[in-house]
Amino acid sequence: MKLQELKTITAISRRAQSLFDTAGIHFDHLSTTMDLEKVHEISPLDLGALLNADQGNFGHDITGIYNHFNRQTGQLENCFVPRYSKPV
């Protein structure tokens, strides 16, 4: 993974932290960062677009990854596809 991708993933996770903290929802910055890194490896994300997404689409992808990424198998489950996945 490139350094710029890691920086963007960190920025995405920080934005998510701020969003969830404001809503009073527990959020684990480190776990989300690691989940995003792995999801980006298996299903490349348009990281720049995700970082700059409106709140609804941003929340959809972040909570979807949180809810559907299986850390044991390293796969997205339940047919979840992030809106900011790059086309295959």
DACORJO-V293949 format. One line per field, one symbol per residue. ss: DSSP state (@ for helix, = for strand, . for the rest). psi: psi as a letter, one per 30 degrees, with the letter a starting at -180 (. if undefined). burial: 1 if it has 9 or more other ideal C-beta (glycine too) atoms within 8 Angstrom, else 0. A space follows every 10 residues. Layout:
ss = ???
psi = ???
burial = ???
This chain:
ss = ..@@@@@@@@ @@@@@@@@@@ @@......@@ @@@@@@@@@@ @@..=.@@@@ @...@@@@@@ @@@@@@@@== ....==.... ....=...
psi = kleeeeeeee eeeeeeeeee eefgkkkjee eeeeeeeeee efiklieeee eglleeeeee eeeeeeffkj fefglklhgk jkfgkkk.
burial = 0000110111 1111111011 1000001010 0110111111 0010111001 1010001111 1101110111 0000011001 01011000
